[in-house]
Amino acid sequence: ASLSSDWIGELVSVSPRAHLVVVLPGIGGSRLTVPGDPSRVVWDAAYSDVGNLLVRPERLSLDRYPALRPLGLIRSRALFGIFAKIDGYEGLLEGLAGLPDVVFDDGANPVPNLGANVVAVGYDFRLGVAHAAEYLDGQVAMRLKALWPNPKDRRGRVIFVAHSMGGLVARYWLAQGDNAELCRELITLGTPHRGA
């Protein structure tokens, strides 16, 4: 999920402080931790995580962890420090964070920065699109309220940059209530809009 910084700059050139840019990862793209204990990482797409799923699939089972807390997005992993085998989101996030007037929240802190206008929103991908959209709704609502206290000022403020399953989550969110009125743009990268 990499985009050139020039393209990203064009995306929010209308004035970055005028919008809330939300980055949504694909399936497996969220770093998942045990609720109440952010130091206990259950999924980070590290080679050990991927390998352990083959041997211990219960590690991500809903029986063991009915809910996990997203805490940031995965980073790229290189095999032997040379070959990138797992692509993360740091290129996209760094490009967005480097734009003028951006206040950035990478989602890795348990306490969100409500003043941020560019945010990464992970989700517990094991629970499906509807659940992820519900979580996204809470994240977007609290951030819009903090950035634009007057509800009338929130229309057309959200720009989604969504990869794979993240595009489905954003589409589901857009179809709920009056959410579509809040969105200026939805950009999807590799989203299976017609199914997978």
C-alpha positions, 0 to 999 in steps of 0.5 A: 500500500505505497503511494508517492508523496506527490500523489498524497500531496495532491490528495489533500492540497485543498488544505490539510487542516480542512479535512480528516484523512483516515487511513484504513489497512487491509486484513491483517494490517492492524497490530492487535493487542490484548485489551487493557494490556497494550504490551501483549501483542497478539498480531503484528504480522511478524514472521513469528506471527505468520509462522505461529498461525500454522502451528497454533491457529488458536492464537487468533481464535475468538474463543481465546480472545473475543476481542482484541484492541487495534494499536497502530498498523503493521510495518514492513518486514524484511527477510534477512534484512534484504527482501521485503516479504511483508509490506506495511504501511509506513511509506503511506503514513510517513508521506501523509505525516510529512505534509504541511499543517498535518497533525498525525496520529498513527494509532499506536498510542492507547490514547488517541490524539483528537487534534490530529487531522491525519489518522491511522485507524486499525481494527480487529479484522477477525470480527468482520466488516460490520464490526470494524465499521462500528469501531470506525464510526466511534473513531471518526465521530469523536475526531470530527467532534473534536476538530469541528464542534459544530455538527454543521461544520462536519459535512464533507470533511472525511477523506478515506485512504483504504487498502483491501478490506479497509475499503469494504469497511469504509464502504459499509460505514458510508452506507450507515445513517447519514455518514455519506454526508460526512465524507468528501472522498473514498480512495481504495487500493486493492479492495475486492469490491466484487468479492474475493 
